[in-house]
Amino acid sequence: MNNALQIAKEWINNIKPNFTAYYHRGVYANAYGTGALHTCSFINLMLKDTVYELSDSARDNFKKALKNFIKLSIVYELSRTIGARSPYFTNTLFLMRPTSTYFNKIK
């Protein structure tokens, strides 16, 4: 997980330097990105206080990506064109509530 939450350069799928979720050479903010952030938040919660706990840098990158997603969702209406196979999945902020809850359980 630590590797997956590092900043990815060039065409690699992952968190990009601007903290957007990146997949298939494009930003899929309301499709793959939401699932990835949700899964990471749950795994972060499960691994807390174990030998597999996320590193500080991985947790920080995840936190910044989550905050960026929330900010983009509040300020902008996410376009259907960045939804990949889920073009009608535009109300992602509502569906991301558990993600913030999982993450905020850990400081």
GIZILIN-V34257 format. One line per field, one symbol per residue. ss: DSSP state (H for helix, E for strand, C for the rest). psi: psi as a letter, one per 40 degrees, with the letter a starting at -180 (. if undefined). burial: I if it has 16 or more other C-alpha atoms within 10 Angstrom, else O. A space follows every 50 residues. Layout:
ss: ???
psi: ???
burial: ???
This chain:
ss: CCCCCCECCCCCCEECCCCCEEECCEECCCCHHHHHHHHHHHHHHHHCCC CCCCCHHHHHHHHHHHHHHHHHHHHCCCCHHHCCCCCCCCCHHHHCHHHH HHHHCCC
psi: ddddeihhibehhahidefihhiffihgdfcdddddddddddddddehfi eeiiiddddddddddddddddddddihhideeebegeegefdddeedddd dddeeh.
burial: OOOOIIIIOOOOIIIIOOIIIIIOOOIIIIIIIIIOIIOIIIIIIOOOOO OOIIOOOIIOIIIIIIOIIIOOIOOOOIOIOIIIOOOOIIOIIOOIOOII OIIOOOO
